Amino acid sequence: MTAAAGAVLTVITGAAVAVAGSGSHTPSSAVQATPAPTPTASLASPQAAKTSGPVVVGDAKALLERFADDLRNAPADPARARFEYLSLRIWDSFAAPPAPSSDTAAAPVRRTQLWTSGRGSTRAVELDESHGCQLLRDETGTEPGPFDGPVPSDPDAVRRHILHEPQPPGTFVDVFGQIAEFSSQRFVPVATRQGVLRMLARQPGINVQPQATDRAGRIGIAVTWTYQPPMPFTVAKTLIFDPRTGQLLASHSQAHRRPDATTPPDPTDHYEIYLLILTSTYTPDVHTPAVGCAG
C-alpha cells in the first residue's frame, strides 16, 4: 500500500488513538472503551451532518435489517473494470474545543483519489483543497492493502474481513472507523453492503436517523455510535448511507472532553474528522478520471 493511501487510513481510524497523546502503539482498529451512557445532542447530530425526523433507538436493528433487504444496485454494481476508483474529501482538525461560532468547514480540506486493483496494485493522489488544489503526493505501489482480495457478503465473514478478527480478548473494536476505512479503500458490492448493514444491526448502543444531510448536500440514513475510551473524552461516530444503494456517503468522528474529567485539560482533548466519499466506481486505468479537485 502506498504512503498516501496509508495516510488516509490513519486519518480515518487512528484519531482515537492519536488524541490520547500517550505514545501508545494500540492498533487503530482496536481501542479499549466503554459505551457512553447517553449520547449528547451535539454529538449525535454533528454540525454539517444535519438530521430531521425522530431518532430510532429501540427499532434500530429492525430498521437496518429492512434497509439491507431493500438495497438496490449502485450504477457501478453491474460494471467491472481493472481498477476500483474512489474520490474522497477529508476535513480534519486536532485542536482545543472551538468557539461555538466556529465554522468547521474552515478546517483544512484534502482531496484523495485512489485507484486499486484489490490485488496490490494502487495509485494514490492527495491534493490540498485549502490552497488551490495543490498536489501533495502522487504515489503508486504494489504491496497488498489491508482489505485486498475477494470481499465477502455474509455478516460474520464481513465482520472478520473489515475488523481483522479475531482480536485479543478484552479488546473493544472501532467498528465504525473500520467500516469507513474499508469503504474508502474498495468499491463495496451490493451483497457486501448488505452484510455491513446487518453487521451494524448487531452493534449495541447505536442510534439511527432516517434522514441526514452530508456536507455534499446528499440525503442519507445516519447511524451513530457514542462511546468512552480510557481517556478523558467521549467519542461519537456517525456513518451516513445512501438510502437506495447502501453505499457509504460520509463518516463523521469527533471527540470532546468529558465534563467529569479530572485530568488537566490537554489540546488533544478534542478532534474532528469528516470524510466524504464522493465517488466509488470502476475505471479502466489509473489515469481515468484525471487528477484534480473538481466535483
N, C-alpha and C positions, 0 to 999 in steps of 0.2 A: 504493500500500500504506500502511496506517495506521502510526502510530508504534508502537502496541502490537504489531502483527504484526511490524514490523521489529525490535523488541526481542527477540522470540522467536528470530528468525533469528540475531541477533547472539550470543545466549547459546549456541545450539546449535553453531554452526560457527565463531564468531570467537574462541573462547577460546585456541586455539593461537597466534594472532597477538597477542592481548591480553597473554598472560603473558610475552611477550618483553620488554615494558616499554621498547621502544626507540622508540616513536612511529612505527613502520613503517606504511605505507599499503598493504601487500600485501593483495590481496583475500582474504577469509576462505575462499574456496573453493580457494585455491591457495597452498601453502607449500612452500618448498624443504626437502626432508627425505630421509633415507636409512632403509631398513628397519632396525629393531633386530635385532641378530644372534640373540638368543634371548629370547622373552618370559618375564618372571619370573612365578612362580605368583601373586603378589599382583596383578599387572596383568592376567593372563589370566583370573583368577577374582575379579573385583572384589567387595568387600563388598556385600551386599544384592542380588547377582545370582548366587546360589549355583548351582553346577552339579554334576552327577553323571554317571558314566559316562566312558568314555575320550574324550580329545581327539583329534579326527580331523585329521591334518595332510596326509599324502600323498594321502588319498582325499577331501579337502575338495571339490575340483572336481566329482568324480563324485557326491558326496552332494548338493551344491547343485543339480546338474543334475537329479537324480532328484526332489529336493524340488520344483523348478519344474514338472516334468512332472506331479506328482501333486496340485497345488494344487486346492482346491475353492473355490466361491464363498463369500464372506462374506455375512452376511444382507442387507447393503445393495447387493450387486453387481447384483441384478436391478432394484433400485428406481431411480427417478430423481425428483428434485425440484429446485426452483430453486436451492437453496444446498447446498453441501457443508459439513458441520459437524464440527469436531474439538474435543475436550476434552483438555487436557494438564495434567500436573502436573510441575513442574520444581524440582529441588534444585540449587543451585549454590553453590560456595564457592571463593574465591580467597584462599588463606592459606598460612602456613607449614605444613609437614607436620604433621598432627595426631598426638597421642599414640596409641600402639597401642590403648588402651582407648576412644578417642574414638568416639562414636556419630554416624555420618554423617547419620543421619536428623534430627539436631538442626540441620542446615543450614537456612537459610531455604527455605520451600516456597511456590511460587507456582502458582496455577491460571490457565490461559488457556483461554478459549472463543473459537473462531474460526469465523465464517461467511464463506464465499466463494462467489461465482458462478463463479470461474475465468475471469472476463472483466472484472475490475477493480472489482467491487462487493464490499465487505467490511465486516464488523463484528468488532472485536477487543476482548475484555474481559479485563482482567488483575486478579486478586484475590490478596491476601496471606493464605495459609492459616496462616502463623505467628502472625498476630494476629487470629484470629477471622473469617476470610474478609472482610477489609477490601478494599473496592473501590479499586483503584489507578488504573485508567483504563478508559474505555468510549468507543471511537472508531469512526467509520465513514469510509470512503474510497471513491474511485472510480478511483484510479490502478492500473494493472495490476501484479500481483506478479511476481516473478521466474520463477514456474512456471505462469503463466496460459496459457490456450489448450488445445488438444487435447493429451492425453497419449499418447505412443507406446507400442508394445509390443516392437518389435524391440530386442534388447540394444544394438546400436550406436546406434540412434536414442534409446533411453532414456539411454544414457551422454551423448550430446550435449545432451539436454534437461536432465538433472539436473546435469551438471558444467559446463554452459555452454561446451562445447568449440566451436572449438579454443582451447586455452590457449597462451600464449607458449612457445617452445621452452625446454626445461630446467626447466619448472615441474612440481612434484610436487603432485598434486591430492588434496585431502582427500575421498576417495571416501565414507568412512563418514559424515563430517559432512554432506555434501551429500545423501546418502540420507535421513538423519534430518531434515534441513531440508525436503526435498521431501515426505516422508511426514507431517510435522507441519503442512503447509500445504494439502494437497489430499487428497481421497479417492482412493486409488490403486486403479484397477480391476484385476481378476484378471490380465488379459493383461499389464498393465504390471508387476504384482508378479512375474510370471514373468520378464519382461525384467530387472528389478532383480536377481533371484537369479542369473540367467545372467551378468549383468554382474559380479556379485561372484565367481562361479565362475572368472572370468578374472583376478581380482586376485591377484597373487603375495603369498606370505607370510601367508596367512590361516590361522586355526585354526577348526575347527567343533566345538561342543559339542552333542551330540544332545539333552541335557536341561538347561535352565536355568530358574531361577525369578526373575521380576522382582519389583519392590517391591510390586506389587499381588497377588502370590501366583500369577500365571499361569505355566504351564509352556510353554516355547518352545524353539526351536533358536537357539543363540547363535553368532555369527560374530565373531571377534576379530582385530584387526589392531594390531600394535605397531610403532612407527617412531620415529626420532630426527630432530627438526627441528634447524636450525643454532643451537640454544640448548642450555644445559646440562641438558636433561631428556629423559626418554623418555616418549612418549605412547602410551597404549593406548586403543583404541576398540572397544566391543562393541555389536553390534546383536542384539536378540532378536526372533525372528519367530514368529508363531503357527504351530504345526506343521501345521495343516489348511489355513488360508487364505493363509498367507504375509504377512499384514498385519504391519507393524512394531508391536511391543508396547512396546519400550523401547530407549533408546540411553544408553550409559554412556561418558563420556570422562573420562580422568584423566591427569595428568602428574606425574612425580616427578623430582626432581633426580638426575642420574646419579652413581653412586659415583666415577667417574673425572673428574668435572667439576673444572676448575682455576680457574674464575672464583669470586669471592667469593659466598657464599650471598645469596639475594635472596628476599623474601617471595613473589614471583611465581613461584618455582621449583616451586610445587605448585598444582594446581587440580583440581576435580572437578565434573562436571556430570552429572546424571542426569535423563533425560526419560522420562516415561511417557505413552504415547498411550492414554488411557482410552476414548475414543470416536472413531470415524471412520465417518461415515454421511452421509445426505442429510436435509434438513429443508425445509419449505415456506417459511420466512421467518426473519428474523434475530432473532426473539423466541422461537423454539422450538428447544431447551428454554429454560426460564427461567434467568436468570443466578444462579449460586450455586456452592458448593463441594461439594455432595452428590455421592456416587457416586465 
